[in-house]
Amino acid sequence: MPLIAPFTGLRPVPERAAELIAPPYDVMDAAEARALVVGRPWSFLRLSRPEVDFPPDQCPDDPVCFAQAATTLARLQAAGLLRRDARPCYYCYRLIRGAQVQTGLVLAASLAAYRKGRIRRHEVTLTAKEEDRVRQIAALNAQTGPALLIHRRAPEIDDTLAAITQGQPAVDVLAADGVRHTLWPIVDQPLIDRLTAGFETQERLYIADGHHRTAAAERIGTARQAANPDHTGAEDYNRFLAVSFPADVLQVLSVNRLVRDLNGLDAADFLRRVAERCTVTASPVPVLPDRPGEFGLYLDETGDHVGNRAWYRLTLDPRRIPTADPVARLDVRLLQDHLLAPILGIGDPRHDPRIDFVGGIRGLEGLMQPVDSGAMRLAFSLYPTALSDLFAVADLGETMPPKCTWFETKLADGMVSLVLD
């Protein structure tokens, strides 16, 4: 089975695409999702976050939510807003956000390659989040949210896509967040063959974003193979929907940390213990770390939420950084091993309710607001993880700590969906 394959995509009719495409399901909370669908009856958030069609107290895991998503998908098709291409295609997909331009290929990636490690992950998935996407994919019989993959630059891939973008796109949409999404279906067989061959030269692909979607697709594919003893391997359920980009076009931001309390310490004792491991420098301005091993700390010093908040720059003693270990040297791991666990008592950031995460795209203001409101006691800003570290960890077959990377620009759900024939 080749690493990638074309597929007969289900996609919006071009003149209605702006009404349908939506941000990924996992970049917003429930309230934000509900706000985004107001006045947008056909938003793909009604497929990826179907609880938005129910009262706020509705459990999102209730089967009635996923049944509603299937009903919405059927209505979109019946209304002629979604149509399936007549033959298998690849799709050239370009996103433009300000000066950032990233051009990639929408494809159906091999689950067999994922199982064998030729498509590498770097993140441990959570069972509950996998189950959520398994239910959503099974209800729709389609994958509507693509994973984001990284490939090494290759002329057969990237020069081909650059040439395709010289033509008129089939879809050209400026989303509400200012991101421009353009799409070119690739139907010419020699171009399809060239792109397929180009990816065959890739030793590995890497999952940048979408680990839970990929894991859910793998579970569904495994179950359907078991239920179909005559399967050939060519069925679409043996693949997962993805968009692959060359590494140098992606922007990697940090995922910053929020903590609800000081683990029984007062601010002075907390800072004293931090100073045993880091150089602590008060800062009159918000701190965005400018190198690895450095953190910003925003602290409510009195806990009474009346304005006694301050920024500090924390610089970890270099002797504490195990530079030869690609996992242990990650800033997220350094923060966990030297501050979160030993001082704040957060041993398992995946499940501890005292910690929360803020994507770097929200900026330092988005990090400060929960502390200013009293919802959190302190916040940490981090230096972004380097792609070279992601590759090093994945190549070893290891995984990173949770919430290490935030990739921009985010793919839109609904541009192209993979139906599981």
N, C-alpha and C positions, 0 to 999 in steps of 0.2 A: 504494500500500500504506500503510495507517495506521501510525503510529509504534509502536503497541502493539496486541496482539490477545489475546482469551481463548483458552484451549486446554483440551483434555481431559486434565487432570492425572492422573498416576499417583501415588497417595499411600497411606500406611499406613491400615489400618482404625483408627478412633480409639482403640479400647481397647488397641491394640498399638503405638501410635506411640512411646511412651517406649522401647521395645526397639529401635527402628529408627533414630531420628534421631541424628545424630552431628555433631561439630564439622567445619568445613571441612578439607579434606585438607591444606592448606598452612599450618596454624597450629601444627604440631607436627613433631617429628623422628620417625624410624622407631621408636625405642625407646618414645616416648610413645604412638605409634599402637598398637603391640603391647600396651602395658599397658591401653589403653582398651578393647580388644576382649575382654579376658579375661572370661569369663562372659557375654559378649554375642554369641551366635552369629548374631544377625540385624542387627548394627550396620552402618550404611551405610558405615562405614570399610572394610568388606570389599568394597565396590564402588569407593570412591574411592581406597583404598590397598590393593589386593588382595594386595600382597606380605606383608601381615600373616598370611596363611594359609600361609606357607611359612617355612622356616628363616631365621634372621637373615642368612645369607650369600646369600640369593636376590637376584639382580639384579632390581630393580623394573621395569626396562624389558623383561624377558623376555616374549614373547607369551603364555607359559603363565600369567602373572599376570592378564592381561586376559581370557584365556579363563576363568579361575577366577571373575573378577568376573561374567562373563555367566552362568555356571552358578549363582552365588549369586542373581543377579537372577531367573532362571527359578524357582529354588526358593522364593523369597519370594512370587512370584506363584502358584505351584502350591499353596503352603500357605495361600493366602488372606490373607496378611498385607499384600499390596499390591493395590489395586484401582484401576481406571481409571474416572474419572467418565464418566457417560453422555453428557454434552454439554459444549461449551466453557464454561469458567468463568474468571473472575478469582478471586483469593483475597486476602482481607484478612489480613494477617499482623502480629501484635503481639508484640514482645519486651519483657520487663521485667527489668531487672537493677538491683536496689536501687531508687534513686529515678529511674533513667533509664527512660523509656517511649518506644518508637518504633513507630509504626504505619505500615505501607506496603502496597503492592500487589504481589502476585505476578503476573507477566505474561509474555507472549512478545513480546520486543522485536524490531524490524525490523533485520535485518542490512543491508538496503539503506540504512537511515538511518545505521547505523554506518559503512558504507563512504563515505557522502557527508559525514560529519562532523556530522550532526545529533545523533548520540549520540557524545559526545566522550570521548576517552581522555586520560590525562595521563602515562602510563607506557610506556616502551619494553619490549617483551616479549623474553624469551629463547627462542631456537629450541628448545632442549632441553625446556624446560618446556611450550612449546606442543605439541611432539610427544607428550609424556606424556599431555596431556589429549585430543589427537586420538585416540590409541590407546584411551583409556578410553571416550570418547564413541562411537567407532566400534564397539567391542566390545559395548557395552550397547544401541546404537541409541537412546540416550537421554541427555539432559543432566540429571544428578542434583545438580549443585552450582550454585546461582544466582549470578549477578553482582549486586553491590550498586550501584544507580543512585541519583542525586540529581536531584530535580526542584525547581523553584521552587514555593513554596506557591501553591495555587489552590483556591478554594472548591469547585469542581466535583469536585476530587479529595479533598482532605483533610476537608472537611465531610462528604462522602459516606461516607468510611471511618470517621469518628468516629461517625456514626449507625449504621453496620453493627455496630460493636463494642458497641452497647447490647444486641444480641441474644446468644443463647447460642452460644458457639463450638462448632465441630464437633470441634476438637482443643484440649486444654488440658494441657500437659505441663510439669512442672518438671524441667529437666535436672540432671545430676549437678553441674554447675558453678554451680547456683543460678539460672540464667536460666529464666524462664517463657516458653514458646512457645505462642501461641494462634493459631488459624486459623479463618476464616469463609469457606467457599465462597460465591461470588457468582453465583447462577444466574438472577436476575431480569433479563430483557432490558433494561428501561428503565435499571436501574442500570449494566449493562454498557455500554450506549450512552452514558450520562452520563460514565462514567469514560474511555471511549475518546475522546469529544469533549474532555474536560478535558485529556487529554494532547496532543491535537492543537493546543491553544493554547500549548503549551510550545515556545519557540524552540529549546531544546536540552535534552537530558539529559546527565548526566555520569557516567562510570564512576568510582565511588569505589574499589571493590575487585572483583577478578575479571577483570583484563585478560587473563590467560592463558586462562581459560575462554572468554572472549568471542572471543579470537583463534582458538582451536581450533574453536569453533562456526562461525566465519566460513570457515575453511578447509574444513570438512566441507560446509557449505552450498554453497560455490563448486564443490567437486568433484561434489556430487550434482546441482547444476544442469547442469553440463557433461555428466553422464551421462544426463540426462533432457531431451532437446530439447523435449518437450511440457510442460515444467513451467509452472505458472500463476503462480507466485509466492506462492500461498497455502499451499504445503506447509510443514509445521512445521520442516523443515530450513532454511528461509529466515529463521528467527527464533532467538533465544537466550533461555534462561531467566534471568529477573532479578526482583529485588524493588526497587522504587523508593520512596524516602523523601524527605520534605521536608528541606532542608538543615539546618534549625535543631534537629532532633532527634538528629543524629548527634554522637557524641563522637569527636574526632580526637586521637589520641595520637601521640607521636613514635616513630620507629624508631631506637633507639640503636646505637652502634657499638662493636665490640670489635676490638682489633688484637693480633696475636701477638707482635710484637717492636718494638724501637725503631729499626729500620733501621740497626743498627751503632752507634748513639749510646749513651752512658751517660745516666742520668737527668738529671744536672746539665746536660749539653750539650743534651739534648732540651728541658728547661725554659727554658734560655737562648734557644734558637731560637724557642720559642713566645712568649717575652716580647718578641721583636722585632715581633710582630704583635698581641699581646693583652696586656691587663693581667692578670697572674697573681696570684691571691690564695689563700693557703692557707685551707682550711676545716676546722673541727673536726667538721663533720657532712656527710653526703652532700649533693651539690649537684643540685637539680632547677632548671634554668634558669627564670627568671620573666619573661624578655622575649627577643625576637629578638636575634641577635648575641651571645648568651651561651651558654657551654657548661660542663658539668661534666666534669672530668677525674679519673679514678680510676687511680692509677699505682702499680704495683709498683716501688718506687724502687731496689731492689737486684737484682731478678731471681732471688733465691734462694728466694722463696716462704716466708719464715719470719716474716712479719708486718710487714715494712717497706713498708706501703702507706698512701697518703694521698690525700685529696680536694683539688682546687683548683677555684676558679671562674675561668673564662677569659672576658674581655670583649673582644671584637674592637674594634679601633680603628674608630669610626664612619666615618672617611674611607675605609675599605676596603670599605664596603658600597655597591654600585651600586643605589641605591634605585629608579631608573627602569626597571631590567631585572627583570621578574617571575620569571625563572629564576635569574639570577645573584644575586639578593638572598635566595634561599631559604637557610635555615640549613644544610640538608644540603649545598648547593653551596658555601656559605662555608667550612664545615668541610673540604670536599674541596679547595677551591682554596687555602686558606691554611695548613692543617695536614697533612691526609692526603697530598696529593701532594708539596708541596715539602719537607716535613720527614720524613715517614715513607715516602715513595717509593711510595705506592699510587696509581697512575695510573688504573687501571680497577677500580673497586670491584665491578663486575658479575662479574669473573672472577678477581680476585686472591685466592689462597687464604689470604692473611695477614689478611683482614678478615672479620668475621662481624657479624650483625645480631640485635638483641634487641627485640621488640615492647614498647612502653611498658606494656602491660597486665601485664608481669612485674615492673614496679616496679624501683627501684634495687637491691633485693636480688638480683633476677635478673640485673642487670647486673654486680654485684660478684662473684657466685659464680665465674664463669670466671676472673677475675683472682685471687681468693683460692685457687682450686684449682691455679693454675699453668698452666692451659690457655691463658691470654691474659696479656699484659703490661700492657695498659692499656685503659681504656674511656672513651667519651665519652657523656654524656647531652645531649640536645638539647631545644630548645623546640619544641612541636608546630607543624606547618605549618598556617597559617590556610586555611580553605575559600575565602576571597576570593582567596588566592594560587593555589589549585588552579584556580579559575574563570578567573583572569587568564591563566594559562599555557595552559589548554585552549582558551580562546576565541581565542588567537593561533595555535592549531594546533601549539603547541610541546609538548614533553614534559619532565617533571621528571627529576632524577637518580633512580637506583634507591633504593627503600626510603625514601620521604619521609613516608608516612602509614600509620598503623595505626588502622583504624576499629573502634569498638565501638558496639553489641554485635554479635558475629558471628552471621551467619545459620546456621541448622542445615541440613546436607545431609539430604535424605530427606523433608522436610515435603511437598514437591510436586516431581515430576520431569516433564520434557517429553520425551515419546516422539517420535522423528523419523519420523513417517509420510511 
